Amino acid sequence: MSTILVTGSAGRVGSRVARELLAAGHRVTGFDLRASGIDHPALREVLGGFDDRAAAREAVQGTDAILHLGAFMSWLPADRDKLFQANVEGTRVLLEEAAAVRPKRLVFASSGEVYPENVPDYQPIDEDHPLNPRSPYGLSKLLGEEIVRFFERTSGTPATILRFSHTQDAGELLDPGSFFSGPRFFLKPKIRQQEGFGNAAAVAALRAIDDGSEALVLSRNEAGRPFRMHITDTRDMVAGILLALSDERAAGRTFNLGATEPVDFAVALPMMAQLTGLPLKTIDLPGAGVFYETSNARIRTELGFEPQWTFERMIGEAAQARVKRAS
């Protein structure tokens, strides 16, 4: 039985990882700003920010391995100080404290935004692609990767970096109130998102097709190319994290972690409209849009990772969740 520190233990991915580890008989220390809500005798929780040195010191005590999954996610200019404080300074402080206890393994959750995904040099994007983040969030994760490799070199603890795909619970996909799926697929949430970003041209274009009723929106770029991106089920991400922790072949390696096939919005949105009965509106938004494919071939080849939740399977579960919410 090992003691494993899970940061971000109250989050979508971290809470599921913690539950899986507890079910497997491990002791877990959860480290997050808020409690996970998990009731288990083998769970110890430390509440605080990752940059809180006293909390970080308490969290790492007695740990055999660290899953540093927690991060602050925002693309709003007003949140940049909090973004770098949590993701960069927090990672530095946490791993400085971890060096004193010398854990056997470290797994770090990075992001595909380190590449960057939206303007890649080539596709599919593999782990050898140049690292040129275009978003502050991507930059914060790349700096986190550098801190992780520095920790690995100086402490002797083998580290695995997982560059996460966009991750969602299947039930969120058809929920207009979802933080991610709402503005990605539903018209009114998308308008609110673009207003928050200050994208006046996009807001004007979206409002022009808004007749006041709930609707899905098929987003295309200014040339009419439908968006395409990876969306990975949380359960597949959890399986990949646990595999990276348990398989010694993952030590010292960097892997893209996500679905094998990207989601083509031109295919997905009509499917979603059929399942919901909602009207589907098509919008050409200013700019190059979202269009990328990321390769997970390395983690499949080296560790045997195989995602189980295709987007079609996720959508089927999302349709069932939508019926339950409506009843």
N, C-alpha and C positions, 0 to 999 in steps of 0.2 A: 504494500500500500504506500503510495507516494502522496506528498503534500504539494499541491499545484496552485500557484497564484494565477488567478484570472482577473485581469483588469477589464473594465467595462462590463462587469458582471451583472449589471442591471439592464444592459442593452439587448437588442434583438439577437445578436449572435452570441455575445458573452453569456447571457443567461442560459441559453440552450447548451452551450459548451459546459457550463458549470453543472447543469442537471445531468448531462451524459457522464461526466467524470464522477459525480457522486453515485450514480447508479452502478458504475463500474467498480465501486469500492474505494475510490480515492478520497483523501481529505482535500478540501478546497478552501482557499482564502479568496474571497471576493473583494475587489477594490474598485470603488466607484463613488460618485458624488451622492448617490442615493441607494437605498437598500434594494436588493434583488427581488424580495418577496418570496424567496425560496426558504422553506422550513425543513431543515435537515440537520441532524446532530453532528455531521461531519463537516458542516459549513461554518467558517468563521468569516465575518465581514468587517472590513475597514472602510469607513466613510471619509472621503476627502478628495482633494484634487491631486493629480499625479505629481504636481510641482510642490506639494506640501511635504517638505522633507520628513517631518515627524511621522506623518501618516504613511509615507512611502517606506520609512524604516520599519514601522510596525507591520506593514503588509508583507514585506519580504522575509520576515522572521520564520525560520524553519522550513522554507520552501525548497523543494527539490527541482522544480521546473517552473518557468514563467511563461504564460500566454499573455502577451501584451496586446490585447485586442481593443482596448478602449481608446477613443479619440474624440475630439470635438470636430463636428462636421458643420461647416457653413460656407456659403459662397457670397455672403453679404459683406460689403466693405466695412460696415460698422463692427463686425465681429472679428476682424483680423488680429487684434491684440490678444483676444481670448484664444483664437485658433493657434497661434504660435506659442502662447504660454502653456497650453495643454499638450500640444502635439510635439513640440520641440523641447521646451524647458522641462515639461513633465516627463518626457522620455529620458532626458539627461539625468534628472534627479532620481528617478526610479532606478535606472541602471547603475548609477553611482552607489546607491544603497544596496542594490543586489550584488554588486561586486564583493561586498564584505561577507556575504553568506555563501558565495560560490555555488549557485545552482548548477545542476547537471545539463539543463537544456533551456533555450530561449526560443520562442516562436513569436514573431512580430508581424502584426497586420499592417501592411502598407496598402498602396492603392495603384490602380492602373493609371491614375492621373499623373504619375511620375514620368510618363513617356513623352508626350501627352497623347491621349487617345484620339482626340478630335482632329489633330493635324499630324498624323504619323508620317514618318519617312517611307514606310512600307507597311503592307498588310498581308497576312495577319501579323499582329504585333507579338513578337516573342521576347524572351527575357534579355536578348542581346541588343534590342532596339535602344538607340540613344535615349538618355534620360534628360528630357527637356520640358519640365512642367510649365504649363501656362496659367495655372490657377494657384492662388495662395495655398489652398488646401493641398494640391499636389506638391508644392514646394515644401510644405511642412512635413509631408510624409517622406520626401526624399531626404530631408535633413534628419528625420528620424532613422531612416535606413543607415545613414552615415554614422550616427551615434551607436546603432546596434552593432555595426561591423567594428567600430572602435572598441566597444565593450567586449566583443568576441576576441579581438586581438590581445587586449590587455588583461582580461580576466581568465581566458582559457575556456570559457563556456561556449560550446558550439551553438550557433544561432541559425535559425531558418527564417527567411523573409518570404512572406506570402503577399503578392500584389493582388489585392481583392478586386474582383468584378463588382459591378453594382449588385447589391444584395437585397432581396425582398422576401417577406412571407407571402406565400401564394394568395392567401386571403385578402391581401391588400390591393391586388392588381385591379379589382373592379370597385374599389372604395374611393369615392371622390374626396373623402376626408383624409386619405393617406398622405403623409408628408411627401413621399416620392411619387406615388402613382397618381395622386390627385392632379398635380400640375403637369404631369407627363402625358396623361391620357384624357383628362376632362377639361372642357372649355373654360368654365368659370374659375376653377382653381389655377389654371394656366394664366389667365388674365391677372389674377392677384399676384402670382409669382413674378411675372414680368414687370408688374408695377413695382414690386419690391426691389427688383434688379435695376429699375430705372430705364428699362428698354422701351422708350416711347414709341418707336416705330413698330415694334412687335405688338405692343398694347393696342395701338391704333388698328393694326391689321386684324387682331383677334376680336376686338369690339365690333368690327365691321361685319363679322359673321355671327354675332351673338344676338339671337332673337328673344332672349330672356328665358328660354327653357334649358333644362339640363341636356347636355350633349357631349359626345366623345369628339376628339379632334385628332385627325391624322396630320402630324407635323411633317412638313417638307422644307427643304432649304430654298433659297431664293431662285434656284434653277429648277425647282420642282422635283428634286430627288428626295424620296421618303427617308426619314431617319432610320438608322439601324444601330443597335448597340447590344451588349450582353446584359442580360438580367438573369441572375442566378438565385435559385431557391435557397433560403437560409439553411435548410437541412443538408444540402450538398456542401455548403460552405463549412458547416460544423464537421461533417465527415472529413473534409480535406484538412482542417485544422488538427483534428485528432490523429489523422494519419501522419501529418508532419511531426507531431509530438512523439509518436510511438515508433516511427521507422527511423532507424539510425542512418539510413541512406540520405535522409533529408538534412542532416547536420551540415552546416556551412553553405547550403544551397539557397537559391532564390527561385521561386516558382510563381507563375501566374496561376491564380486559383479562381475558377469560375466555370460557367457552362461551356460546353463544347461548341455550340452553334449560337450565333448572334440572333437577336429578334429583329425581324424585318417589319417595320411599322405598317407597310403596305399590306402585309399578310395578317398581322396581329390585330389591327384595329377593326377591319371588317368582321373578324371572328368575335371580337369583344362586342361589337354592335349587335351581332346576331344573338349573342347570349343575353344581352341586357335589354334589347328592344329599344335602345336609345338611338337617336339620329346621329349620323357620323358626318362631321364637317371636315373639309380638307383646307389646310392653310399653308401658304408659302411664306415662311418667315425670313427676315433679313439675315444675311450671312451664310456661311458654309454649312451650318447645321451639324447634326450629330450623325456620324457615319464611320463606324470602325468595327474591326474584328480582331479579337485577341486570341492567341493560340494558347491552349492549355496542354499542348503535346508533351512538354517536358515532365509535368507532374503525372500525366497518364503513363508515360513510358518508363520513368524512373521509379515511381512509387505505386503504380497500378491504380491511380485514382480514376473513378468512372462516375460522373454525375448521373443521378437517377431521375431527376425532375426536369423533364423537358418543359419548354414554355407552354406547349399544348396541355400537358398534364397539370401544370400550375393553373392555367386558365380554367380548366374543368373544376378544380378545387375552389377557385375564386368564385365561380358561378354558384356553387353550393353555398359558400359563405354569404354571398349577396342575397340569396333567397332567405337565409336564416336571419339576416339583419332586417329584412323587410317584413318578416312575419312577427 
